[in-house]
Amino acid sequence: MQVSFRITGLLTGLLLLTGVAWAGGVDPRDQPTSESVAPVKVTASPAQTAAAVKQARRAVAPAVEEVRVSRPQPKAVPAAVKTDWLLGTRTTGCKPLSEVSRTVKNIGRFETPREFARQMQQRGYQAFVLDIGDARDRVLRVKVPDQNLDLTFSRAEMCR
């Protein structure tokens, strides 16, 4: 039994060796020697380099078309009206800023929600101003947790 394994292993090894030798190939030592090429220094101007890089980028990355998306713009309002702020309420809509004095005692005069928040901070309360509108600085929410205040202010053109 051992003899048959030895003979089988020897025959398998000879077959593998014959297969490798028969597959052929070229010995690297038999290859003709190639002539060496002298390196050449190439100089290019920055503009040429930039043009080559731009061309290579265009070849690799596809061009992206710009699509213009239009949003409905608010109607033009005279400058005098744009500065007017109103107090927004859920039940009655927009009211003048003087209505805040009914909720907050001795608040004084203010023209913007940020001034109101600053006055509350000067009194020692925490006041947060949050911009909640689609367009910037159109609808502001002022929260004063110490006074349980949560007021919404909006520009005059935002009220209906």
BALOBA-1460 file (C-alpha; in Angstrom, 3 decimals):
// residues 160
<rec num="1" residu="m" x="0.000" y="0.000" z="0.000"/>
<rec num="2" residu="q" x="2.777" y="2.407" z="0.872"/>
<rec num="3" residu="v" x="4.535" y="1.606" z="-2.367"/>
<rec num="4" residu="s" x="1.478" y="2.486" z="-4.441"/>
<rec num="5" residu="f" x="1.199" y="5.892" z="-2.670"/>
<rec num="6" residu="r" x="4.859" y="6.581" z="-3.376"/>
<rec num="7" residu="i" x="4.525" y="5.654" z="-7.026"/>
<rec num="8" residu="t" x="1.315" y="7.701" z="-7.388"/>
<rec num="9" residu="g" x="2.953" y="10.723" z="-5.747"/>
<rec num="10" residu="l" x="6.055" y="10.360" z="-7.942"/>
<rec num="11" residu="l" x="3.966" y="10.124" z="-11.119"/>
<rec num="12" residu="t" x="1.845" y="13.117" z="-10.120"/>
<rec num="13" residu="g" x="4.968" y="15.172" z="-9.451"/>
<rec num="14" residu="l" x="6.454" y="14.213" z="-12.830"/>
<rec num="15" residu="l" x="3.219" y="15.145" z="-14.605"/>
<rec num="16" residu="l" x="3.171" y="18.569" z="-12.933"/>
<rec num="17" residu="l" x="6.808" y="19.186" z="-13.789"/>
<rec num="18" residu="t" x="6.210" y="18.131" z="-17.393"/>
<rec num="19" residu="g" x="3.162" y="20.398" z="-17.641"/>
<rec num="20" residu="v" x="5.117" y="23.417" z="-16.407"/>
<rec num="21" residu="a" x="8.018" y="22.713" z="-18.755"/>
<rec num="22" residu="w" x="5.707" y="22.030" z="-21.704"/>
<rec num="23" residu="a" x="3.739" y="25.309" z="-21.148"/>
<rec num="24" residu="g" x="6.783" y="27.107" z="-22.375"/>
<rec num="25" residu="g" x="7.444" y="30.761" z="-22.037"/>
<rec num="26" residu="v" x="10.470" y="32.823" z="-22.679"/>
<rec num="27" residu="d" x="13.321" y="32.998" z="-20.314"/>
<rec num="28" residu="p" x="13.948" y="36.656" z="-19.403"/>
<rec num="29" residu="r" x="17.633" y="36.148" z="-20.094"/>
<rec num="30" residu="d" x="16.776" y="35.244" z="-23.680"/>
<rec num="31" residu="q" x="14.939" y="38.565" z="-24.236"/>
<rec num="32" residu="p" x="16.703" y="41.115" z="-26.452"/>
<rec num="33" residu="t" x="18.014" y="44.058" z="-24.493"/>
<rec num="34" residu="s" x="16.142" y="47.302" z="-25.001"/>
<rec num="35" residu="e" x="17.899" y="50.528" z="-25.668"/>
<rec num="36" residu="s" x="17.760" y="52.944" z="-22.781"/>
<rec num="37" residu="v" x="15.937" y="56.197" z="-23.396"/>
<rec num="38" residu="a" x="17.481" y="59.329" z="-22.018"/>
<rec num="39" residu="p" x="15.050" y="61.277" z="-19.800"/>
<rec num="40" residu="v" x="13.977" y="64.640" z="-21.167"/>
<rec num="41" residu="k" x="12.832" y="67.450" z="-18.909"/>
<rec num="42" residu="v" x="9.622" y="69.030" z="-20.142"/>
<rec num="43" residu="t" x="8.677" y="72.507" z="-19.060"/>
<rec num="44" residu="a" x="5.222" y="74.011" z="-19.312"/>
<rec num="45" residu="s" x="3.814" y="77.341" z="-18.315"/>
<rec num="46" residu="p" x="1.202" y="77.494" z="-15.533"/>
<rec num="47" residu="a" x="-1.463" y="78.290" z="-18.133"/>
<rec num="48" residu="q" x="-0.555" y="75.187" z="-20.139"/>
<rec num="49" residu="t" x="-0.601" y="73.051" z="-17.012"/>
<rec num="50" residu="a" x="-3.997" y="74.452" z="-15.985"/>
<rec num="51" residu="a" x="-5.402" y="73.802" z="-19.469"/>
<rec num="52" residu="a" x="-4.133" y="70.206" z="-19.394"/>
<rec num="53" residu="v" x="-5.632" y="69.591" z="-15.947"/>
<rec num="54" residu="k" x="-8.949" y="71.128" z="-17.011"/>
<rec num="55" residu="q" x="-9.048" y="68.931" z="-20.106"/>
<rec num="56" residu="a" x="-8.250" y="65.831" z="-18.046"/>
<rec num="57" residu="r" x="-11.021" y="66.661" z="-15.571"/>
<rec num="58" residu="r" x="-13.531" y="67.112" z="-18.391"/>
<rec num="59" residu="a" x="-12.554" y="63.714" z="-19.764"/>
<rec num="60" residu="v" x="-13.045" y="62.023" z="-16.380"/>
<rec num="61" residu="a" x="-16.068" y="63.849" z="-14.931"/>
<rec num="62" residu="p" x="-19.189" y="64.501" z="-16.971"/>
<rec num="63" residu="a" x="-20.377" y="68.064" z="-17.344"/>
<rec num="64" residu="v" x="-23.119" y="69.114" z="-14.938"/>
<rec num="65" residu="e" x="-25.848" y="71.312" z="-16.282"/>
<rec num="66" residu="e" x="-27.076" y="74.081" z="-14.050"/>
<rec num="67" residu="v" x="-30.804" y="74.037" z="-13.511"/>
<rec num="68" residu="r" x="-32.288" y="77.254" z="-12.267"/>
<rec num="69" residu="v" x="-34.975" y="76.786" z="-9.685"/>
<rec num="70" residu="s" x="-37.237" y="79.718" z="-9.135"/>
<rec num="71" residu="r" x="-39.155" y="80.385" z="-5.962"/>
<rec num="72" residu="p" x="-42.140" y="82.614" z="-5.728"/>
<rec num="73" residu="q" x="-40.801" y="85.907" z="-4.418"/>
<rec num="74" residu="p" x="-42.784" y="87.991" z="-1.946"/>
<rec num="75" residu="k" x="-44.542" y="90.989" z="-3.374"/>
<rec num="76" residu="a" x="-42.600" y="94.219" z="-3.326"/>
<rec num="77" residu="v" x="-43.453" y="96.252" z="-0.245"/>
<rec num="78" residu="p" x="-42.466" y="99.875" z="0.277"/>
<rec num="79" residu="a" x="-39.425" y="100.371" z="2.543"/>
<rec num="80" residu="a" x="-41.494" y="102.074" z="5.244"/>
<rec num="81" residu="v" x="-43.695" y="98.998" z="5.635"/>
<rec num="82" residu="k" x="-40.808" y="96.493" z="5.585"/>
<rec num="83" residu="t" x="-39.575" y="97.674" z="8.975"/>
<rec num="84" residu="d" x="-42.964" y="97.264" z="10.672"/>
<rec num="85" residu="w" x="-43.281" y="94.281" z="12.993"/>
<rec num="86" residu="l" x="-46.542" y="92.905" z="14.301"/>
<rec num="87" residu="l" x="-47.361" y="90.505" z="17.116"/>
<rec num="88" residu="g" x="-48.882" y="87.310" z="15.776"/>
<rec num="89" residu="t" x="-51.623" y="85.595" z="17.745"/>
<rec num="90" residu="r" x="-53.412" y="82.347" z="16.974"/>
<rec num="91" residu="t" x="-56.903" y="83.606" z="17.597"/>
<rec num="92" residu="t" x="-56.996" y="87.175" z="16.265"/>
<rec num="93" residu="g" x="-54.132" y="87.240" z="13.732"/>
<rec num="94" residu="c" x="-51.650" y="90.120" z="13.746"/>
<rec num="95" residu="k" x="-51.746" y="92.921" z="16.285"/>
<rec num="96" residu="p" x="-49.517" y="95.963" z="16.923"/>
<rec num="97" residu="l" x="-46.458" y="95.589" z="19.167"/>
<rec num="98" residu="s" x="-48.156" y="97.632" z="21.883"/>
<rec num="99" residu="e" x="-50.163" y="94.477" z="22.726"/>
<rec num="100" residu="v" x="-47.002" y="92.978" z="24.285"/>
<rec num="101" residu="s" x="-47.223" y="95.545" z="27.092"/>
<rec num="102" residu="r" x="-50.439" y="93.839" z="28.257"/>
<rec num="103" residu="t" x="-48.525" y="90.602" z="28.793"/>
<rec num="104" residu="v" x="-45.225" y="92.011" z="30.063"/>
<rec num="105" residu="k" x="-45.388" y="94.866" z="32.586"/>
<rec num="106" residu="n" x="-43.061" y="97.889" z="32.226"/>
<rec num="107" residu="i" x="-41.486" y="96.622" z="29.024"/>
<rec num="108" residu="g" x="-40.964" y="100.044" z="27.513"/>
<rec num="109" residu="r" x="-40.779" y="100.830" z="23.841"/>
<rec num="110" residu="f" x="-39.265" y="98.510" z="21.226"/>
<rec num="111" residu="e" x="-39.566" y="98.282" z="17.451"/>
<rec num="112" residu="t" x="-38.171" y="94.829" z="16.665"/>
<rec num="113" residu="p" x="-38.399" y="91.411" z="18.301"/>
<rec num="114" residu="r" x="-34.627" y="91.437" z="18.827"/>
<rec num="115" residu="e" x="-34.925" y="94.685" z="20.815"/>
<rec num="116" residu="f" x="-37.632" y="93.056" z="22.921"/>
<rec num="117" residu="a" x="-35.371" y="90.053" z="23.609"/>
<rec num="118" residu="r" x="-32.446" y="92.368" z="24.456"/>
<rec num="119" residu="q" x="-34.619" y="94.275" z="26.959"/>
<rec num="120" residu="m" x="-35.645" y="91.006" z="28.589"/>
<rec num="121" residu="q" x="-31.994" y="89.933" z="28.821"/>
<rec num="122" residu="q" x="-31.083" y="93.289" z="30.385"/>
<rec num="123" residu="r" x="-33.668" y="92.553" z="33.065"/>
<rec num="124" residu="g" x="-31.880" y="89.282" z="33.836"/>
<rec num="125" residu="y" x="-34.141" y="86.844" z="31.998"/>
<rec num="126" residu="q" x="-33.097" y="84.298" z="29.430"/>
<rec num="127" residu="a" x="-34.511" y="85.250" z="26.048"/>
<rec num="128" residu="f" x="-34.151" y="83.260" z="22.837"/>
<rec num="129" residu="v" x="-34.855" y="84.547" z="19.333"/>
<rec num="130" residu="l" x="-35.678" y="81.870" z="16.744"/>
<rec num="131" residu="d" x="-36.100" y="82.568" z="13.023"/>
<rec num="132" residu="i" x="-38.991" y="80.315" z="11.989"/>
<rec num="133" residu="g" x="-40.024" y="81.691" z="8.617"/>
<rec num="134" residu="d" x="-39.199" y="80.431" z="5.135"/>
<rec num="135" residu="a" x="-37.452" y="83.696" z="4.314"/>
<rec num="136" residu="r" x="-34.815" y="85.060" z="6.659"/>
<rec num="137" residu="d" x="-35.878" y="87.650" z="9.247"/>
<rec num="138" residu="r" x="-39.571" y="87.589" z="8.306"/>
<rec num="139" residu="v" x="-41.100" y="85.594" z="11.185"/>
<rec num="140" residu="l" x="-39.328" y="85.507" z="14.558"/>
<rec num="141" residu="r" x="-40.273" y="83.666" z="17.708"/>
<rec num="142" residu="v" x="-39.097" y="85.037" z="21.048"/>
<rec num="143" residu="k" x="-39.115" y="82.713" z="24.037"/>
<rec num="144" residu="v" x="-38.619" y="83.864" z="27.622"/>
<rec num="145" residu="p" x="-38.914" y="80.705" z="29.740"/>
<rec num="146" residu="d" x="-38.685" y="82.526" z="33.085"/>
<rec num="147" residu="q" x="-41.825" y="84.541" z="32.234"/>
<rec num="148" residu="n" x="-43.585" y="81.695" z="30.361"/>
<rec num="149" residu="l" x="-43.591" y="83.838" z="27.231"/>
<rec num="150" residu="d" x="-43.617" y="82.442" z="23.726"/>
<rec num="151" residu="l" x="-44.347" y="85.265" z="21.304"/>
<rec num="152" residu="t" x="-44.370" y="85.190" z="17.522"/>
<rec num="153" residu="f" x="-43.549" y="88.360" z="15.605"/>
<rec num="154" residu="s" x="-43.942" y="88.774" z="11.865"/>
<rec num="155" residu="r" x="-43.325" y="91.447" z="9.310"/>
<rec num="156" residu="a" x="-46.313" y="93.467" z="8.195"/>
<rec num="157" residu="e" x="-46.228" y="91.985" z="4.683"/>
<rec num="158" residu="m" x="-46.508" y="88.459" z="6.158"/>
<rec num="159" residu="c" x="-49.801" y="89.185" z="7.941"/>
<rec num="160" residu="r" x="-53.127" y="88.877" z="6.174"/>
